[in-house]
């Protein structure tokens, strides 16, 4: 586990944003990504009858739709023990295989940091 206060301030910011999205919307996951310009995109799980997206894939889609060309980092807040391969693939598609992905629990403690690829 990683003490979130030991994170880079920009990484701590996306963990906090992801945690807030999860809590505010009452969804299973919250996610945030940071693009190459420092802009952030925040999302929660989408669970419609006709559309199901994880929070991380939704955040990546929001970045793409807003014109982001690359990602610097991603964070997801979830009770899950791992980040699904589909989520990592979405981050890698936009940010590259070395883009860091932070997985944090509901309390904001980062449990895992991995590369998207």
Number of C-alpha atoms within 10 A of each C-alpha: 11 14 11 19 12 9 13 9 11 13 23 20 17 24 29 23 24 32 26 21 22 24 16 11 13 12 16 18 25 32 33 34 31 25 21 13 11 13 12 22 24 26 27 29 22 16 13 8 6 5 7 11 15 20 29 32 23 24 29 30 18 18 23 16 9 10 9 21 12 20 25 21 24 31 30 35 34 23 12 13 11 12 19 11 11 12 20 22 16 19 30 21 16 20 25 18 14 14 21 22 26 26 25 29 19 18 11 22 19 22 16 15 16 14 16 24 17
